[in-house]
Structures are given as C-alpha cells and as structure tokens.
Amino acid sequence: MKLVDVILYIGTFVFALTGALKARTFQMDIFGATVLAFVTAYGGGTIRDILIGIKPVNWINDYIALSLVISAVIIVSLFKKNISRFRRTIFLTDAIGLGMFTVGGIERSLEHDVNSVYAILMGVISATFGGLVADILSNTVPDLLKRGELYATACLIGGIIYILLSKIGVVYEFDLISCVLIIVGIRIVSKLKRLSLPEI
C-alpha cells in the first residue's frame, strides 16, 4: 500500500466522521447518517477521478474504505451526548480531512500525469466537493460558499505550499504535515477572526 493510499484512507475516515456528526445535528436516522458520511467521504474524490479519467473511481471494490465509513457511523451512533458538544469536533475533523484530502488529491492527480497547477485544483476539489454535496443534501448553506469561511482558499494555499516544498526537495513527511497544519491553521484563524475574501 502506498503512502498516498494511507493518507486517503485517513481522510476518508475523518470525513465520514464529519458527515455522520452533521447527520446527528439534523437528527437523521442511521441510514441518513450513512448516506451523509458516504457522500462527505467519497464525493470529492469521485468528482476528481471522473474529471481526470480514472476508471473505476477510487471507492469501487474498495472494502477498506467502505468499512471505514461504516465504522465512523457506528462510532458516532454510540455517542448519545448533546450534539452541541460535537460542533467543535465537527469543525476540527473537517479541517483535518481538508488537509488530508488536499494532499491525497494532489498526489493521485500527479500519479496520472496531471500538471502541478491542475493537480492543486484537483486537490481542492477532492477536499471540498464531498462536503459541498453533503451540505446541499442536508439543506444547509455549504461551508464552501459561506462568507467568513476560508474553506477552499485554505486548501488552495496549503496545496500551493505543498507543491512548492516538493519542488525544492523537502522531505515528503514534512511536506505532508506542513500542508495539513497550514490548512487547519487557516481554517481556525478564519473562523475565529471571521476572515473572508473581498466581496465581488
């Protein structure tokens, strides 16, 4: 198993947790939680694979990824505490998932001969579009579109730095950790300070 596969599996589990926790906030049943976890975990990577022509898409015949999604739903279902206590957890798991999927999306794209610029774009899509679809399904304004939420922007900045560090020969593990920490840091600061891009 390649390191990029490990990264994507971690991201899949973290995003599945995020989706299941979101389902709890809307008092969905176990089926609804599974659907939301599945979409959050797989949505962005599926769109990426379709765009760059990977067949079959990443989750087909992958029982490990499927078991990770189901495990995340089961774990969340075991916690019966007030969901308000999980809001910070949702934010943090989502931020970590963004970092992991940005890196994983970039690496997967580079493996299929996508150039660096478009690999960064594919990394952003991998990280953000699953949450976008899940938010649409749960009838909420997607974080991707909220003012004061540097969401895709955080992935873009982290992705650019990831590529730049790899170009100058930085150790892969340090490059990976740096990208994830930068994305998480930007998400936290933008949330606390209500930072946003200029209005059109």
C-alpha positions in Angstrom: 0.0 0.0 0.0 1.4 3.4 -1.0 1.6 6.3 1.4 -0.9 8.3 -0.6 -3.4 5.4 -0.1 -2.9 5.6 3.7 -3.4 9.4 3.6 -6.6 9.0 1.6 -7.9 6.3 4.0 -7.3 8.6 6.9 -9.1 11.4 5.1 -12.0 9.1 4.3 -12.4 8.1 7.9 -12.2 11.6 9.2 -14.6 13.0 6.6 -17.0 10.1 7.3 -17.0 11.1 10.9 -17.7 14.7 9.9 -20.7 13.6 7.7 -22.1 11.3 10.4 -21.7 14.1 13.0 -23.5 16.5 10.7 -26.3 13.9 10.4 -26.6 14.0 14.2 -27.2 17.7 14.1 -30.2 17.2 11.8 -31.5 14.2 13.8 -31.2 11.8 10.9 -31.6 8.0 11.3 -28.8 5.5 10.8 -29.5 5.3 7.0 -29.4 9.1 6.6 -26.2 9.2 8.6 -24.6 6.6 6.4 -25.6 8.4 3.2 -24.2 11.7 4.5 -21.0 10.0 5.7 -20.6 8.3 2.4 -21.1 11.4 0.3 -18.8 13.5 2.5 -16.1 10.9 2.4 -16.3 9.9 -1.3 -17.9 12.9 -3.1 -14.8 15.0 -3.8 -12.6 12.1 -4.8 -15.3 10.7 -7.1 -15.6 14.1 -8.9 -11.8 14.3 -9.2 -11.5 10.8 -10.7 -14.2 11.5 -13.2 -12.5 14.7 -14.3 -9.1 13.1 -14.8 -10.5 9.9 -16.3 -9.6 7.3 -13.6 -11.7 4.2 -14.1 -13.1 2.8 -11.9 -13.4 5.7 -9.4 -11.5 5.3 -6.2 -14.0 3.7 -4.0 -15.3 1.0 -6.3 -14.4 -2.5 -5.0 -12.6 -0.9 -2.0 -13.8 -2.7 1.1 -11.3 -1.0 3.3 -12.8 2.5 2.5 -16.3 1.2 2.9 -15.6 -0.3 6.3 -14.0 3.0 7.4 -17.3 4.8 6.5 -19.4 2.2 8.3 -17.1 2.3 11.3 -17.3 6.1 11.5 -21.2 5.9 11.5 -21.2 3.2 14.2 -18.7 5.2 16.4 -20.9 8.4 16.1 -24.1 6.4 16.8 -22.6 5.2 20.1 -22.3 8.7 21.5 -25.6 9.9 22.9 -24.5 13.2 24.4 -25.9 16.6 23.4 -24.8 17.3 19.8 -23.8 20.9 20.7 -20.8 19.4 22.3 -19.7 17.9 19.0 -19.8 21.2 17.0 -16.1 21.9 17.7 -15.3 18.3 16.9 -17.1 18.6 13.5 -15.1 21.7 12.7 -11.7 20.1 13.7 -12.4 16.8 11.9 -13.5 18.7 8.8 -10.3 20.8 8.9 -8.0 17.8 9.2 -9.9 16.0 6.5 -9.5 19.0 4.2 -5.7 18.8 4.7 -5.5 15.1 4.1 -7.7 15.1 1.0 -5.9 18.1 -0.5 -2.6 16.2 -0.3 -4.2 12.9 -1.4 -6.0 14.6 -4.3 -2.8 16.3 -5.5 -0.7 13.1 -5.2 -3.4 11.0 -7.0 -3.6 13.6 -9.8 0.2 13.8 -10.2 0.3 10.0 -10.5 -2.0 10.3 -13.5 0.2 12.9 -15.3 -1.8 15.9 -14.3 0.4 19.0 -14.2 1.1 20.8 -10.9 -1.4 23.6 -11.4 -4.3 21.4 -12.2 -3.2 18.9 -9.5 -3.6 21.6 -6.9 -7.1 22.3 -8.4 -7.9 18.6 -8.2 -6.7 18.6 -4.6 -9.1 21.4 -3.7 -12.0 19.6 -5.4 -11.1 16.3 -3.6 -11.2 18.1 -0.3 -14.2 20.4 -0.7 -16.8 18.9 -3.0 -17.8 16.0 -0.8 -18.8 18.4 2.0 -20.5 20.7 -0.6 -22.7 17.8 -1.8 -23.4 16.7 1.8 -24.4 20.2 2.8 -26.7 20.5 -0.2 -28.4 17.2 0.7 -28.9 18.4 4.3 -30.4 21.7 3.0 -27.7 24.0 4.5 -25.5 26.7 3.0 -22.3 24.9 2.2 -19.1 25.9 4.1 -17.5 26.3 0.7 -19.8 29.3 0.0 -20.1 30.9 3.4 -18.6 34.3 3.9 -16.0 34.4 6.6 -15.0 30.8 5.9 -11.7 30.4 4.1 -12.6 26.9 3.1 -11.4 26.2 -0.4 -8.9 29.1 -0.1 -7.3 27.2 2.8 -6.9 24.1 0.6 -5.5 26.2 -2.2 -2.9 27.9 -0.1 -1.9 24.6 1.5 -1.8 22.9 -1.9 0.4 25.5 -3.4 2.8 25.3 -0.5 2.8 21.5 -0.7 3.8 21.6 -4.4 6.5 24.3 -3.8 8.0 22.3 -0.9 8.1 19.1 -3.0 9.7 21.0 -5.9 12.7 22.1 -3.7 13.2 18.6 -2.4 11.7 18.9 1.1 11.2 15.5 2.9 7.8 14.1 1.9 6.6 13.6 5.5 7.5 17.2 6.5 5.8 18.4 3.3 2.6 16.5 4.2 2.5 17.6 7.8 3.1 21.2 6.8 0.3 21.2 4.3 -2.2 19.7 6.8 -1.2 22.1 9.6 -1.4 25.1 7.3 -4.9 24.2 6.2 -6.1 23.5 9.7 -4.4 26.8 10.9 -6.0 28.9 8.2 -9.4 27.3 8.9 -9.2 28.0 12.7 -7.9 31.6 12.2 -10.5 32.4 9.6 -13.3 31.1 11.9 -12.1 33.0 15.0 -11.4 36.2 13.1 -14.2 35.9 10.6 -11.8 36.4 7.8 -13.2 36.4 4.3 -12.3 37.2 0.7 -13.3 40.6 -0.7 -16.9 40.8 -2.0 -17.5 40.9 -5.8 
